[in-house]
């Protein structure tokens, strides 16, 4: 098997080289993102490996099929950047549904603690030998209400972390399940009662801009918004306006709606052309990390191992439990065998 690996970073190669070598898979790494302009790089390969900000629309799918590429291996959980409906019957799409829920959930809590206890500001101050505590007052998490939207593997780990802090946990999920110490509520009640809202749901037509102007108006004044899932869950302009009006007390963002043009790249020394992102970063109560919640040694190893195994399963068995199919008018994991 020959794999064209797009949007490569140095940390990708370490784990993937290990597992690919052990399984006899040949990988060619490309720094470019996969899109209509770069898809030709996959010529002569059996598989294209893509990441969260690659664009796999119908034109890219058609070109991959024309060049004989049989597998699109996503080394991530999300697949909103792929036209799954169009891919059905043309190219097998596989993903990594769970690489380390702990990595993402722990990053969400790390951002929250950093924000409300002003850790990032304290670090900068003490580096300048400024030991004043003025403006550094935070608040206890104990006894606060956290609203968790999406209670899959990551959401459940985050809930357990919050319970460890003595927080009241309420949650919303289209498909609720039994979780100790967690009360499922309607979305409006979650907005009304939460001191902190953390997003752990996939991006779908239903969840697009689930946090918008209307949602923020229903929230407590000073609510803290955390998003480590997908950028378009939050209307960035609405969030910015909420921060400026003091309706939003703080925001912790590991993802951003228009991140594909900026995240994972070094733009220091350049003028940031996205005015909304620039204004968000300039706010004293906003923390932005560049989609790094997944970035732990354990997660990178799991991503590489699962991705390589997915490729092998499709190529040798013609089926994979992590294949994404379009069934019953929705994209979902195949689970029980081959999609086509």
KOLMAR-543263 format. One record per residue (C-alpha): residue number from 1; x negated, y, z. Coordinates in nm, 2 decimals. Layout:
{seq: NUM	x: X	y: Y	z: Z}
...
This chain:
{seq: 1	x: 0.00	y: 0.00	z: 0.00}
{seq: 2	x: -0.12	y: 0.35	z: -0.09}
{seq: 3	x: 0.03	y: 0.64	z: 0.11}
{seq: 4	x: 0.02	y: 1.01	z: 0.01}
{seq: 5	x: 0.02	y: 1.19	z: 0.35}
{seq: 6	x: 0.15	y: 1.55	z: 0.34}
{seq: 7	x: 0.11	y: 1.85	z: 0.57}
{seq: 8	x: -0.20	y: 1.69	z: 0.74}
{seq: 9	x: -0.36	y: 1.82	z: 1.05}
{seq: 10	x: -0.68	y: 1.70	z: 1.22}
{seq: 11	x: -0.49	y: 1.54	z: 1.50}
{seq: 12	x: -0.28	y: 1.33	z: 1.26}
{seq: 13	x: -0.58	y: 1.15	z: 1.11}
{seq: 14	x: -0.72	y: 0.99	z: 1.44}
{seq: 15	x: -0.42	y: 0.78	z: 1.52}
{seq: 16	x: -0.31	y: 0.71	z: 1.16}
{seq: 17	x: -0.66	y: 0.60	z: 1.05}
{seq: 18	x: -0.67	y: 0.35	z: 1.33}
{seq: 19	x: -0.33	y: 0.18	z: 1.26}
{seq: 20	x: -0.37	y: 0.20	z: 0.88}
{seq: 21	x: -0.71	y: 0.04	z: 0.89}
{seq: 22	x: -0.58	y: -0.24	z: 1.10}
{seq: 23	x: -0.29	y: -0.31	z: 0.87}
{seq: 24	x: -0.48	y: -0.27	z: 0.54}
{seq: 25	x: -0.30	y: 0.05	z: 0.43}
{seq: 26	x: -0.48	y: 0.32	z: 0.23}
{seq: 27	x: -0.40	y: 0.68	z: 0.31}
{seq: 28	x: -0.49	y: 0.99	z: 0.11}
{seq: 29	x: -0.44	y: 1.30	z: 0.32}
{seq: 30	x: -0.32	y: 1.63	z: 0.17}
{seq: 31	x: -0.30	y: 1.96	z: 0.36}
{seq: 32	x: -0.01	y: 2.08	z: 0.15}
{seq: 33	x: 0.35	y: 2.04	z: 0.25}
{seq: 34	x: 0.57	y: 1.82	z: 0.04}
{seq: 35	x: 0.80	y: 2.02	z: -0.18}
{seq: 36	x: 0.88	y: 2.08	z: -0.55}
{seq: 37	x: 0.54	y: 2.24	z: -0.61}
{seq: 38	x: 0.33	y: 1.97	z: -0.45}
{seq: 39	x: 0.52	y: 1.65	z: -0.52}
{seq: 40	x: 0.29	y: 1.56	z: -0.81}
{seq: 41	x: 0.02	y: 1.48	z: -0.56}
{seq: 42	x: 0.21	y: 1.16	z: -0.48}
{seq: 43	x: 0.15	y: 1.03	z: -0.83}
{seq: 44	x: 0.00	y: 0.68	z: -0.82}
{seq: 45	x: 0.11	y: 0.62	z: -0.46}
{seq: 46	x: 0.36	y: 0.37	z: -0.32}
{seq: 47	x: 0.48	y: 0.59	z: -0.03}
{seq: 48	x: 0.50	y: 0.95	z: 0.06}
{seq: 49	x: 0.46	y: 1.04	z: 0.43}
{seq: 50	x: 0.63	y: 1.37	z: 0.53}
{seq: 51	x: 0.68	y: 1.58	z: 0.84}
{seq: 52	x: 0.94	y: 1.82	z: 0.99}
{seq: 53	x: 0.88	y: 2.12	z: 0.76}
{seq: 54	x: 0.84	y: 1.94	z: 0.43}
{seq: 55	x: 1.12	y: 1.99	z: 0.19}
{seq: 56	x: 1.27	y: 1.67	z: 0.03}
{seq: 57	x: 1.56	y: 1.79	z: -0.18}
{seq: 58	x: 1.71	y: 1.62	z: -0.49}
{seq: 59	x: 1.44	y: 1.76	z: -0.72}
{seq: 60	x: 1.16	y: 1.61	z: -0.50}
{seq: 61	x: 1.34	y: 1.28	z: -0.47}
{seq: 62	x: 1.39	y: 1.26	z: -0.84}
{seq: 63	x: 1.02	y: 1.32	z: -0.90}
{seq: 64	x: 0.91	y: 1.07	z: -0.64}
{seq: 65	x: 1.13	y: 0.81	z: -0.80}
{seq: 66	x: 1.01	y: 0.90	z: -1.15}
{seq: 67	x: 0.65	y: 0.84	z: -1.03}
{seq: 68	x: 0.73	y: 0.50	z: -0.88}
{seq: 69	x: 0.72	y: 0.61	z: -0.51}
{seq: 70	x: 0.95	y: 0.36	z: -0.33}
{seq: 71	x: 0.93	y: 0.48	z: 0.03}
{seq: 72	x: 0.96	y: 0.82	z: 0.21}
{seq: 73	x: 0.81	y: 0.77	z: 0.55}
{seq: 74	x: 0.91	y: 1.05	z: 0.80}
{seq: 75	x: 0.66	y: 1.07	z: 1.09}
{seq: 76	x: 0.92	y: 1.24	z: 1.30}
{seq: 77	x: 1.27	y: 1.18	z: 1.44}
{seq: 78	x: 1.46	y: 1.45	z: 1.26}
{seq: 79	x: 1.56	y: 1.42	z: 0.90}
{seq: 80	x: 1.76	y: 1.74	z: 0.83}
{seq: 81	x: 1.49	y: 1.84	z: 0.58}
{seq: 82	x: 1.58	y: 1.54	z: 0.36}
{seq: 83	x: 1.88	y: 1.51	z: 0.13}
{seq: 84	x: 1.97	y: 1.16	z: 0.27}
{seq: 85	x: 2.29	y: 1.14	z: 0.07}
{seq: 86	x: 2.11	y: 1.19	z: -0.26}
{seq: 87	x: 1.83	y: 0.95	z: -0.15}
{seq: 88	x: 2.06	y: 0.66	z: -0.11}
{seq: 89	x: 1.99	y: 0.39	z: -0.37}
{seq: 90	x: 1.69	y: 0.58	z: -0.50}
{seq: 91	x: 1.42	y: 0.58	z: -0.23}
{seq: 92	x: 1.40	y: 0.42	z: 0.11}
{seq: 93	x: 1.38	y: 0.68	z: 0.39}
{seq: 94	x: 1.24	y: 0.57	z: 0.73}
{seq: 95	x: 1.17	y: 0.77	z: 1.04}
{seq: 96	x: 1.04	y: 0.75	z: 1.40}
{seq: 97	x: 1.35	y: 0.77	z: 1.62}
{seq: 98	x: 1.16	y: 0.77	z: 1.95}
{seq: 99	x: 0.79	y: 0.84	z: 1.98}
{seq: 100	x: 0.78	y: 0.99	z: 2.33}
{seq: 101	x: 1.09	y: 1.14	z: 2.49}
{seq: 102	x: 0.87	y: 1.22	z: 2.79}
{seq: 103	x: 0.65	y: 1.45	z: 2.58}
{seq: 104	x: 0.93	y: 1.67	z: 2.46}
{seq: 105	x: 1.13	y: 1.67	z: 2.78}
{seq: 106	x: 0.82	y: 1.75	z: 2.99}
{seq: 107	x: 0.73	y: 2.04	z: 2.75}
{seq: 108	x: 1.08	y: 2.18	z: 2.79}
{seq: 109	x: 1.04	y: 2.18	z: 3.17}
{seq: 110	x: 0.68	y: 2.32	z: 3.14}
{seq: 111	x: 0.82	y: 2.61	z: 2.93}
{seq: 112	x: 1.10	y: 2.67	z: 3.18}
{seq: 113	x: 0.87	y: 2.68	z: 3.48}
{seq: 114	x: 0.62	y: 2.90	z: 3.30}
{seq: 115	x: 0.89	y: 3.15	z: 3.22}
{seq: 116	x: 1.08	y: 3.18	z: 3.54}
{seq: 117	x: 0.76	y: 3.17	z: 3.76}
{seq: 118	x: 0.57	y: 3.40	z: 3.53}
{seq: 119	x: 0.27	y: 3.16	z: 3.51}
{seq: 120	x: 0.16	y: 3.30	z: 3.17}
{seq: 121	x: 0.16	y: 3.65	z: 3.30}
{seq: 122	x: -0.03	y: 3.54	z: 3.62}
{seq: 123	x: -0.30	y: 3.37	z: 3.40}
{seq: 124	x: -0.35	y: 3.69	z: 3.20}
{seq: 125	x: -0.36	y: 3.91	z: 3.51}
{seq: 126	x: -0.60	y: 3.71	z: 3.71}
{seq: 127	x: -0.84	y: 3.68	z: 3.41}
{seq: 128	x: -0.87	y: 4.06	z: 3.45}
{seq: 129	x: -0.90	y: 4.03	z: 3.83}
{seq: 130	x: -0.56	y: 4.18	z: 3.87}
{seq: 131	x: -0.41	y: 4.01	z: 4.17}
{seq: 132	x: -0.10	y: 4.22	z: 4.21}
{seq: 133	x: 0.24	y: 4.04	z: 4.25}
{seq: 134	x: 0.45	y: 4.33	z: 4.12}
{seq: 135	x: 0.69	y: 4.21	z: 3.86}
{seq: 136	x: 0.62	y: 3.84	z: 3.92}
{seq: 137	x: 0.93	y: 3.75	z: 4.12}
{seq: 138	x: 1.10	y: 3.43	z: 3.98}
{seq: 139	x: 1.38	y: 3.21	z: 4.11}
{seq: 140	x: 1.42	y: 2.86	z: 4.25}
{seq: 141	x: 1.54	y: 2.58	z: 4.02}
{seq: 142	x: 1.68	y: 2.40	z: 4.32}
{seq: 143	x: 2.06	y: 2.44	z: 4.33}
{seq: 144	x: 2.08	y: 2.59	z: 3.99}
{seq: 145	x: 2.31	y: 2.45	z: 3.71}
{seq: 146	x: 2.15	y: 2.33	z: 3.40}
{seq: 147	x: 2.35	y: 2.25	z: 3.09}
{seq: 148	x: 2.21	y: 1.99	z: 2.86}
{seq: 149	x: 2.34	y: 1.98	z: 2.50}
{seq: 150	x: 2.25	y: 1.63	z: 2.36}
{seq: 151	x: 2.20	y: 1.33	z: 2.59}
{seq: 152	x: 1.99	y: 1.10	z: 2.37}
{seq: 153	x: 1.66	y: 0.97	z: 2.49}
{seq: 154	x: 1.50	y: 1.31	z: 2.53}
{seq: 155	x: 1.80	y: 1.47	z: 2.68}
{seq: 156	x: 1.83	y: 1.19	z: 2.94}
{seq: 157	x: 1.46	y: 1.22	z: 3.04}
{seq: 158	x: 1.51	y: 1.60	z: 3.08}
{seq: 159	x: 1.82	y: 1.53	z: 3.29}
{seq: 160	x: 1.61	y: 1.31	z: 3.52}
{seq: 161	x: 1.34	y: 1.57	z: 3.56}
{seq: 162	x: 1.61	y: 1.84	z: 3.64}
{seq: 163	x: 1.76	y: 1.61	z: 3.90}
{seq: 164	x: 1.42	y: 1.57	z: 4.06}
{seq: 165	x: 1.42	y: 1.95	z: 4.11}
{seq: 166	x: 1.75	y: 1.93	z: 4.29}
{seq: 167	x: 1.95	y: 2.09	z: 4.01}
{seq: 168	x: 2.32	y: 2.04	z: 3.92}
{seq: 169	x: 2.33	y: 1.88	z: 3.58}
{seq: 170	x: 2.62	y: 1.92	z: 3.34}
{seq: 171	x: 2.61	y: 1.80	z: 2.98}
{seq: 172	x: 2.78	y: 1.80	z: 2.64}
{seq: 173	x: 2.75	y: 1.53	z: 2.38}
{seq: 174	x: 2.98	y: 1.41	z: 2.10}
{seq: 175	x: 2.91	y: 1.06	z: 2.22}
{seq: 176	x: 2.89	y: 1.07	z: 2.60}
{seq: 177	x: 2.74	y: 0.78	z: 2.80}
{seq: 178	x: 2.70	y: 0.69	z: 3.17}
{seq: 179	x: 2.42	y: 0.89	z: 3.33}
{seq: 180	x: 2.38	y: 0.91	z: 3.70}
{seq: 181	x: 2.40	y: 1.25	z: 3.85}
{seq: 182	x: 2.53	y: 1.41	z: 3.53}
{seq: 183	x: 2.88	y: 1.55	z: 3.46}
{seq: 184	x: 3.00	y: 1.57	z: 3.10}
{seq: 185	x: 3.20	y: 1.88	z: 3.03}
{seq: 186	x: 3.34	y: 2.06	z: 2.73}
{seq: 187	x: 3.10	y: 2.30	z: 2.55}
{seq: 188	x: 3.29	y: 2.61	z: 2.67}
{seq: 189	x: 3.26	y: 2.50	z: 3.03}
{seq: 190	x: 2.89	y: 2.43	z: 2.99}
{seq: 191	x: 2.84	y: 2.78	z: 2.85}
{seq: 192	x: 3.04	y: 2.94	z: 3.14}
{seq: 193	x: 2.87	y: 2.76	z: 3.43}
{seq: 194	x: 2.51	y: 2.70	z: 3.32}
{seq: 195	x: 2.22	y: 2.91	z: 3.46}
{seq: 196	x: 1.99	y: 2.73	z: 3.21}
{seq: 197	x: 2.09	y: 2.57	z: 2.88}
{seq: 198	x: 1.85	y: 2.32	z: 2.71}
{seq: 199	x: 1.91	y: 2.19	z: 2.36}
{seq: 200	x: 1.83	y: 1.82	z: 2.28}
{seq: 201	x: 2.06	y: 1.75	z: 2.00}
{seq: 202	x: 1.99	y: 1.68	z: 1.63}
{seq: 203	x: 2.06	y: 1.95	z: 1.37}
{seq: 204	x: 2.38	y: 1.87	z: 1.18}
{seq: 205	x: 2.66	y: 2.08	z: 1.02}
{seq: 206	x: 2.84	y: 2.07	z: 1.35}
{seq: 207	x: 2.54	y: 2.18	z: 1.56}
{seq: 208	x: 2.41	y: 2.45	z: 1.32}
{seq: 209	x: 2.39	y: 2.77	z: 1.52}
{seq: 210	x: 2.56	y: 2.60	z: 1.82}
{seq: 211	x: 2.40	y: 2.89	z: 2.01}
{seq: 212	x: 2.54	y: 3.20	z: 1.84}
{seq: 213	x: 2.68	y: 3.54	z: 1.94}
{seq: 214	x: 3.01	y: 3.38	z: 2.05}
{seq: 215	x: 2.84	y: 3.12	z: 2.26}
{seq: 216	x: 2.61	y: 3.37	z: 2.43}
{seq: 217	x: 2.91	y: 3.59	z: 2.52}
{seq: 218	x: 3.06	y: 3.29	z: 2.70}
{seq: 219	x: 2.74	y: 3.24	z: 2.91}
{seq: 220	x: 2.65	y: 3.37	z: 3.25}
{seq: 221	x: 2.47	y: 3.70	z: 3.23}
{seq: 222	x: 2.09	y: 3.62	z: 3.25}
{seq: 223	x: 2.12	y: 3.27	z: 3.11}
{seq: 224	x: 1.79	y: 3.10	z: 3.01}
{seq: 225	x: 1.79	y: 2.93	z: 2.67}
{seq: 226	x: 1.55	y: 2.64	z: 2.60}
{seq: 227	x: 1.51	y: 2.49	z: 2.25}
{seq: 228	x: 1.27	y: 2.21	z: 2.18}
{seq: 229	x: 1.48	y: 2.03	z: 1.92}
{seq: 230	x: 1.55	y: 2.21	z: 1.59}
{seq: 231	x: 1.52	y: 2.59	z: 1.52}
{seq: 232	x: 1.86	y: 2.63	z: 1.34}
{seq: 233	x: 2.05	y: 2.52	z: 1.65}
{seq: 234	x: 2.00	y: 2.88	z: 1.76}
{seq: 235	x: 2.10	y: 3.19	z: 1.57}
{seq: 236	x: 1.77	y: 3.38	z: 1.61}
{seq: 237	x: 1.93	y: 3.72	z: 1.54}
{seq: 238	x: 2.21	y: 3.65	z: 1.80}
{seq: 239	x: 1.95	y: 3.54	z: 2.05}
{seq: 240	x: 1.74	y: 3.85	z: 2.00}
{seq: 241	x: 2.05	y: 4.07	z: 2.04}
{seq: 242	x: 2.14	y: 3.88	z: 2.36}
{seq: 243	x: 1.79	y: 3.94	z: 2.50}
{seq: 244	x: 1.81	y: 4.31	z: 2.42}
{seq: 245	x: 2.15	y: 4.34	z: 2.58}
{seq: 246	x: 2.03	y: 4.15	z: 2.89}
{seq: 247	x: 2.29	y: 3.88	z: 2.84}
{seq: 248	x: 2.00	y: 3.63	z: 2.79}
{seq: 249	x: 1.76	y: 3.65	z: 3.08}
{seq: 250	x: 1.48	y: 3.44	z: 2.91}
{seq: 251	x: 1.42	y: 3.22	z: 2.61}
{seq: 252	x: 1.18	y: 2.92	z: 2.57}
{seq: 253	x: 1.14	y: 2.83	z: 2.21}
{seq: 254	x: 0.93	y: 2.55	z: 2.07}
{seq: 255	x: 1.11	y: 2.57	z: 1.74}
{seq: 256	x: 1.24	y: 2.85	z: 1.52}
{seq: 257	x: 1.49	y: 2.87	z: 1.24}
{seq: 258	x: 1.25	y: 2.99	z: 0.98}
{seq: 259	x: 0.94	y: 2.81	z: 1.12}
{seq: 260	x: 0.83	y: 2.63	z: 0.81}
{seq: 261	x: 0.65	y: 2.93	z: 0.67}
{seq: 262	x: 0.45	y: 2.99	z: 0.99}
{seq: 263	x: 0.43	y: 2.71	z: 1.24}
{seq: 264	x: 0.13	y: 2.48	z: 1.24}
{seq: 265	x: -0.09	y: 2.75	z: 1.07}
{seq: 266	x: -0.32	y: 3.02	z: 1.19}
{seq: 267	x: -0.20	y: 3.36	z: 1.11}
{seq: 268	x: -0.41	y: 3.55	z: 1.37}
{seq: 269	x: -0.54	y: 3.87	z: 1.21}
{seq: 270	x: -0.25	y: 3.88	z: 0.97}
{seq: 271	x: 0.07	y: 4.08	z: 0.98}
{seq: 272	x: 0.37	y: 3.86	z: 1.06}
{seq: 273	x: 0.62	y: 3.92	z: 0.79}
{seq: 274	x: 0.92	y: 3.76	z: 0.98}
{seq: 275	x: 1.05	y: 4.06	z: 1.17}
{seq: 276	x: 1.29	y: 3.85	z: 1.39}
{seq: 277	x: 1.01	y: 3.61	z: 1.50}
{seq: 278	x: 0.77	y: 3.91	z: 1.56}
{seq: 279	x: 1.03	y: 4.08	z: 1.78}
{seq: 280	x: 1.11	y: 3.76	z: 1.97}
{seq: 281	x: 0.74	y: 3.71	z: 2.05}
{seq: 282	x: 0.71	y: 4.07	z: 2.16}
{seq: 283	x: 0.98	y: 4.03	z: 2.42}
{seq: 284	x: 0.83	y: 3.99	z: 2.78}
{seq: 285	x: 1.09	y: 3.72	z: 2.87}
{seq: 286	x: 1.04	y: 3.50	z: 2.56}
{seq: 287	x: 0.79	y: 3.22	z: 2.53}
{seq: 288	x: 0.72	y: 3.07	z: 2.19}
{seq: 289	x: 0.52	y: 2.76	z: 2.12}
{seq: 290	x: 0.47	y: 2.64	z: 1.77}
{seq: 291	x: 0.66	y: 2.31	z: 1.76}
{seq: 292	x: 0.41	y: 2.14	z: 1.99}
{seq: 293	x: 0.64	y: 1.96	z: 2.23}
{seq: 294	x: 0.56	y: 1.63	z: 2.06}
{seq: 295	x: 0.19	y: 1.68	z: 2.08}
{seq: 296	x: 0.05	y: 1.43	z: 2.33}
{seq: 297	x: -0.19	y: 1.14	z: 2.28}
{seq: 298	x: 0.08	y: 0.89	z: 2.36}
{seq: 299	x: 0.33	y: 1.04	z: 2.12}
{seq: 300	x: 0.07	y: 1.07	z: 1.83}
{seq: 301	x: -0.02	y: 0.70	z: 1.88}
{seq: 302	x: 0.34	y: 0.59	z: 1.89}
{seq: 303	x: 0.42	y: 0.80	z: 1.58}
{seq: 304	x: 0.14	y: 0.65	z: 1.38}
{seq: 305	x: 0.21	y: 0.29	z: 1.49}
{seq: 306	x: 0.59	y: 0.31	z: 1.42}
{seq: 307	x: 0.54	y: 0.49	z: 1.08}
{seq: 308	x: 0.29	y: 0.23	z: 0.96}
{seq: 309	x: 0.51	y: -0.06	z: 1.08}
{seq: 310	x: 0.81	y: 0.11	z: 0.90}
{seq: 311	x: 0.62	y: 0.12	z: 0.57}
{seq: 312	x: 0.51	y: -0.25	z: 0.61}
{seq: 313	x: 0.87	y: -0.36	z: 0.69}
{seq: 314	x: 1.01	y: -0.20	z: 0.38}
{seq: 315	x: 0.73	y: -0.32	z: 0.15}
{seq: 316	x: 0.73	y: -0.68	z: 0.28}
{seq: 317	x: 1.08	y: -0.75	z: 0.40}
{seq: 318	x: 1.28	y: -0.49	z: 0.20}
{seq: 319	x: 1.45	y: -0.37	z: 0.52}
{seq: 320	x: 1.36	y: -0.17	z: 0.84}
{seq: 321	x: 1.57	y: -0.09	z: 1.15}
{seq: 322	x: 1.44	y: 0.27	z: 1.13}
{seq: 323	x: 1.57	y: 0.33	z: 0.78}
{seq: 324	x: 1.80	y: 0.62	z: 0.75}
{seq: 325	x: 2.11	y: 0.56	z: 0.53}
{seq: 326	x: 2.41	y: 0.76	z: 0.43}
{seq: 327	x: 2.71	y: 0.56	z: 0.54}
{seq: 328	x: 3.07	y: 0.66	z: 0.63}
{seq: 329	x: 2.99	y: 1.01	z: 0.51}
{seq: 330	x: 2.71	y: 1.06	z: 0.75}
{seq: 331	x: 2.34	y: 1.00	z: 0.78}
{seq: 332	x: 2.25	y: 0.73	z: 1.03}
{seq: 333	x: 2.00	y: 0.46	z: 1.12}
{seq: 334	x: 2.05	y: 0.14	z: 0.92}
{seq: 335	x: 1.99	y: -0.09	z: 1.21}
{seq: 336	x: 2.13	y: -0.41	z: 1.07}
{seq: 337	x: 1.93	y: -0.45	z: 0.75}
{seq: 338	x: 1.88	y: -0.30	z: 0.41}
{seq: 339	x: 2.07	y: 0.01	z: 0.28}
{seq: 340	x: 2.03	y: -0.09	z: -0.08}
